Amino acid sequence: MLGASGYTGAELLRLLIRHPRVEIALLTAERRAGKAMADVFPQFAPYKLPTLSAIEGADWQRLALDVAFCALPHGTTQKVIADLLERAPGTKVVDLSADFRLADPTAYARWYGHEHAAPQLQKEAVYGLTEVYRLQIKAARLVANPGCYTTCAELALIPLLKANAIDPDEIVIDAKSGMTGAGRAAREDMLFAEVSEGFHAYGVGHHRHMAELDQEFSLAAGRDVTVTFTPHLVPMNRGILSTIYVRGAKSGARSGAKSGTKCAPDDLHALLAKAYANEPFVHVLPFRTLPQTRHVRGSNMTFIGVTADRIAGRAIIVAALDNLTKGASGQAVQNMNVMLGFAETMGLEQVALFP
């Protein structure tokens, strides 16, 4: 695991320690190299784990890893993964950064402010939304784990866009995240006194996840889609809650509603329930029942609820997941399971911690 000292690294380790098919061979953390994992996260004190080391000293050929998880900040990941795969081309990689999520190099440069350092790998990478790209992930060497905000919104909307059931031009995503979504690095604006007893919007009108959302929604709809997306930071540790406003589209052959009528909120609910009926980690609640972040805390689940807006023709969809689990590390383990041919739920069966 590369980048073990952050929140996603700790969450990965929490899941992998109990995974019956995993042996942890390497843990890296540049600033914490030489320390025990328990010195960084005391909850790991009872477990025998490799000492944290610097990436530079990793001998990829000797390690002969089956899979490597990369939980490094975006922008630093590309060269590290390129070097790893050049030296050990048989290793599979699940990247939790944003570096390989965008398929278009021009879009990447526009949203991240620099050219991609590994364009050939960018072409090879498979977007890791497991429920949508399971077959491609199974054959992949490099999987780009989606962002937490994007996973939450995409699971709620992609089946509806594929079914032509909603108007792609009238999607509004109002999303809230817990503090761990901002990472573990010390920052003045993340101090307790700066964030407690209040909550605020950020990245308004130009958040990098917009590119990811537009990419996946456009693929699902078969046409260009540009969404309205506003993230907010809430003073809680974990969780994403997305409140999504949509307008039902006139039904087509795939929507399941009577031809020529607009898809009503209960039609949208039925479509989502059918799409996820056999998915282990997406649960569609009964119509008009809405999820809360506490219902999924610490689990790899996404809960989705649908209700009618008071405005005719519009529906409100609410989706909730744990940003560190299904929004990051849990989905990464889910993707590893698919890539290596394990049972997809292996190591991920934990029920949400409540309260």
Summary of the structure (lengths in Angstrom):
residues: 355
radius of gyration: 20.2
end to end distance: 30.4
largest distance: 65.7
contacts: 1202
relative contact order: 0.14
helix: 36%
strand: 17%
